[in-house]
Amino acid sequence: MKRIFSILIIFIFIGTSSVMGQLSVGGKIGGASTNLTGVGMEDFIPDPKVKFLGGAIINYSFGDHVALQTELLYSGKGSAFQYYYEDKVRRGLLKMEQKLGYLSIPFILQLKMGDRSNYFHFDGGIVSNYLIHDSFTGTIDLENDKGEVIYENEVFELDQSPANFDLSWALGIGLVANGLNFDFRYEVGTNKVFQSDDGAPSILNKSFQVSVGYTIKAF
């Protein structure tokens, strides 16, 4: 149902752009501080990671105050965490990093203040994220109670099965100045990254994105 809704918005956007308003096209590049959030994560506190994002922009203005923007982006997401373990016979440190790469298609409604070439905008919308690659790797250092090393920077990889699709909510602000685009956007997922059992944490993606881009008027 969510995918059908996304496709419907694409057709509405294409149909509308052919009859009125101003169309601009371009590209953007930036970075994101990404992490995991959710309910029941008291014992699991991940650390944020900086990831790359970039791709194409299509912006359609319905006059001076409203615009609809869609994008086709590569969006990196994920997180990291570390866990220290100690008992009577062993102690060690486990470090892990989760890397997720998505093909992301945002549909963003913009409320603008200014004219068509120079304006601030407030953004809200949805983002369809399609998983294209993932990895879950880590290192472990472990020694016994006598200080003898069992593992030292031992590398390992876990077999994970993250969800192939994530629908996110997006809110943000931005500035357009004679084609230059500056965007700040917060995004939080609505689909669980992993299918969890009853009582397990409901883990969701979240990210704060900063990007710069450039657009030109198509007509």
QUIRACOR-V814381 format. One record per residue. N is the residue number from 1. RES is the residue in three letters. PHI is phi in radians with two decimals (999 if undefined). NEAR is the number of other ideal C-beta (glycine too) atoms within 10 Angstrom. Layout:
n->{N;N}
res->{RES;RES}
phi->{PHI;PHI}
near->{NEAR;NEAR}
//
This chain:
n->{1;2;3;4;5;6;7;8;9;10;11;12;13;14;15;16;17;18;19;20;21;22;23;24;25;26;27;28;29;30;31;32;33;34;35;36;37;38;39;40;41;42;43;44;45;46;47;48;49;50;51;52;53;54;55;56;57;58;59;60;61;62;63;64;65;66;67;68;69;70;71;72;73;74;75;76;77;78;79;80;81;82;83;84;85;86;87;88;89;90;91;92;93;94;95;96;97;98;99;100;101;102;103;104;105;106;107;108;109;110;111;112;113;114;115;116;117;118;119;120;121;122;123;124;125;126;127;128;129;130;131;132;133;134;135;136;137;138;139;140;141;142;143;144;145;146;147;148;149;150;151;152;153;154;155;156;157;158;159;160;161;162;163;164;165;166;167;168;169;170;171;172;173;174;175;176;177;178;179;180;181;182;183;184;185;186;187;188;189;190;191;192;193;194;195;196;197;198;199;200;201;202;203;204;205;206;207;208;209;210;211;212;213;214;215;216;217;218;219}
res->{MET;LYS;ARG;ILE;PHE;SER;ILE;LEU;ILE;ILE;PHE;ILE;PHE;ILE;GLY;THR;SER;SER;VAL;MET;GLY;GLN;LEU;SER;VAL;GLY;GLY;LYS;ILE;GLY;GLY;ALA;SER;THR;ASN;LEU;THR;GLY;VAL;GLY;MET;GLU;ASP;PHE;ILE;PRO;ASP;PRO;LYS;VAL;LYS;PHE;LEU;GLY;GLY;ALA;ILE;ILE;ASN;TYR;SER;PHE;GLY;ASP;HIS;VAL;ALA;LEU;GLN;THR;GLU;LEU;LEU;TYR;SER;GLY;LYS;GLY;SER;ALA;PHE;GLN;TYR;TYR;TYR;GLU;ASP;LYS;VAL;ARG;ARG;GLY;LEU;LEU;LYS;MET;GLU;GLN;LYS;LEU;GLY;TYR;LEU;SER;ILE;PRO;PHE;ILE;LEU;GLN;LEU;LYS;MET;GLY;ASP;ARG;SER;ASN;TYR;PHE;HIS;PHE;ASP;GLY;GLY;ILE;VAL;SER;ASN;TYR;LEU;ILE;HIS;ASP;SER;PHE;THR;GLY;THR;ILE;ASP;LEU;GLU;ASN;ASP;LYS;GLY;GLU;VAL;ILE;TYR;GLU;ASN;GLU;VAL;PHE;GLU;LEU;ASP;GLN;SER;PRO;ALA;ASN;PHE;ASP;LEU;SER;TRP;ALA;LEU;GLY;ILE;GLY;LEU;VAL;ALA;ASN;GLY;LEU;ASN;PHE;ASP;PHE;ARG;TYR;GLU;VAL;GLY;THR;ASN;LYS;VAL;PHE;GLN;SER;ASP;ASP;GLY;ALA;PRO;SER;ILE;LEU;ASN;LYS;SER;PHE;GLN;VAL;SER;VAL;GLY;TYR;THR;ILE;LYS;ALA;PHE}
phi->{999;-1.15;-1.21;-1.07;-1.08;-1.11;-1.11;-1.04;-1.11;-1.04;-1.14;-1.08;-1.09;-1.12;-1.14;-1.23;-1.12;-1.46;-2.11;-2.81;1.47;-2.14;-1.87;-2.18;-2.30;3.08;-2.52;-2.56;-2.58;-3.11;-2.41;-2.47;-1.56;-1.97;-2.78;-2.02;-2.41;2.64;-1.71;1.44;-1.83;-1.04;-1.67;-2.34;-2.03;-1.33;-1.80;-1.23;-2.25;-1.63;-2.21;-1.56;-2.49;3.13;2.82;-1.80;-2.19;-2.24;-2.11;-2.14;-1.66;-1.72;1.77;-1.54;-2.16;-2.36;-2.52;-2.09;-2.12;-2.13;-2.41;-2.18;-2.21;-1.60;-2.31;-1.48;-2.44;2.48;-2.86;-2.48;-2.72;-2.36;-2.42;-1.72;-2.12;-2.67;-2.39;-1.24;-2.09;-2.52;-2.65;-2.99;-2.19;-1.93;-2.11;-2.41;-2.38;-1.82;-2.07;-2.21;-2.11;-2.14;-1.55;-1.94;-2.22;-1.39;-2.18;-2.08;-1.56;-1.98;-1.82;-1.88;-2.24;2.44;-1.80;-1.27;-1.77;-2.42;-2.85;-1.55;-2.52;-1.88;-2.03;-2.72;3.05;-2.17;-2.32;-1.60;-2.00;-1.99;-1.16;-2.06;-2.80;-2.74;-2.72;-2.48;-2.13;-2.91;-2.32;-2.36;-2.07;-2.50;-2.42;-1.55;-1.20;-1.64;1.49;-1.42;-1.32;-1.68;-2.29;-2.28;0.90;-1.29;-1.59;-2.52;-2.37;-1.74;-1.54;-2.08;-2.34;-1.20;-1.10;-1.36;-2.44;-2.46;-1.75;-2.04;-1.62;-2.34;-2.33;-2.98;-2.38;-2.89;-2.42;-2.07;-2.37;0.89;1.69;-1.33;-2.08;-2.18;-2.22;-2.23;-2.44;-1.90;-2.32;-2.34;-1.35;-1.97;-1.79;-1.09;-1.12;-2.19;-1.27;-1.86;-1.30;-1.03;1.57;-1.43;-1.04;-1.61;-1.63;-2.18;-1.34;-2.59;-2.74;-2.00;-1.97;-2.24;-2.54;-2.25;-2.61;-2.52;-2.23;-2.18;-1.34;-1.45;-2.86}
near->{5;13;11;7;12;17;11;10;16;13;9;12;15;12;9;13;19;9;6;10;17;17;14;22;13;18;16;20;13;19;16;23;13;25;20;25;15;18;9;12;15;7;7;14;12;19;12;16;18;9;22;12;23;16;18;14;22;18;25;21;22;15;11;13;14;14;23;20;23;19;24;13;23;14;29;21;29;23;24;16;16;14;14;9;11;10;7;6;8;12;16;18;15;17;15;18;17;24;17;25;19;25;14;23;19;23;19;23;14;24;13;20;10;14;9;16;12;13;19;15;23;13;20;13;20;19;24;21;25;14;16;13;9;17;13;16;13;18;16;18;16;15;15;12;11;6;7;7;11;13;15;11;9;13;9;12;10;10;5;12;8;19;15;12;13;24;15;24;13;19;14;21;14;20;14;26;12;7;14;13;21;16;22;15;23;16;25;16;22;12;17;17;23;14;10;13;5;4;6;14;17;14;21;19;27;19;25;16;21;14;23;11;22;15;20;8;14;13;8}
//
